[in-house]
């Protein structure tokens, strides 16, 4: 048996999200359909984790197994030909069978894009068109509180997690260029809606709906008191996933 | 009566083109619907010219008349709120009643984008994903022949034109950055499919389907012998329209 690690990008606009579902178009089902067709046997894939409806990926990772030895570049070419144009395979690598796309994750990089300037008709599906003035100094100040190891139970829709709600954010960089605010998150792992709820909270602070101290308060709040802010899916990109073996 | 000159951008992906049609979504009909709703009377608009299905605009221009004196910035805000998100009004200006969006055109700037590198899932609707090596030197050389005053009857689908087939291309700049080839056309006017047929022809030369001399031959060919190359609509942008009064 051979195990393959696949890196890919996709435009999330026309998908219900990553995960296969009984009805509707998902990234996982499109890829499993294409792989099963080319390899002439039913293939199931395992990703680094799901992405939600409208959310994009520049560097998602999945693995799959096959009893065939596949020629990387040639196979990649065939697969891209069969796949719809809003999914693009970047790399296919033969890896040891103990590689696991989900359990082996060391860190993930997510990016979130917000337009605080004049609207553009071209980016409705590719960033959050906030079109309000944001106090970036307040956003930057509040963002510092998220960095490090915290209990993020108030920044996820998840009701229960086998691993608990502790996660570590290694880096949260915020930059502004031409009215586009870019949030770069690097962390050990992100729970459902976590990035979008953090961005939503920081924007609420930036437009004056909440005080800077709100972040600190909610990071400590138990019992659970989930924030009601969530930035929309189309502004979010899974940029890359890193694994132990690459360290 | 007041005449208003309106500058706008739109994402052509979800439109059958500019011109109002009995069936289907067009830019003109969406704008006429919005204006008629806000001004509470039937409004007809006159553009600088049509754009085809999938073709985008960064700076299309139209005019319309109203017996109401409209406050530019406030009216623009209301109109953008009513319009769908893939249309965005950039400016509304009160102009003399002898201004005409179509007959007053001095020059138009069109841009065409081609990706000759690795495909990306994010730009299928926003450029031509050629994904073939192109000999840019040949393209540049052949492009020189288009500059100036020529009979473009072999580079349009138009069967007959009241003004004949003579047009002038003032400028045709071609630049390459990160595998994206950008064609910038500035000319007196462009007939149906003219930019796309010129780009299609230059790409045919760039990939070796035709010789560089092909352009010169077809510019002189009478009787008519239309070229069979036409780059797809999604790579084309109407960047701006200029008028006499701005000279």
Interface residues (C-beta under 8 A of the other chain):
Chain A: X9 X10 X11 X56 X80 X85 X86 X87 X88 X90 X118 X119 X120 X121 X122 X124 X126 X129
Chain B: X9 X10 X11 X56 X80 X85 X86 X87 X88 X90 X118 X119 X120 X121 X122 X124 X126 X129
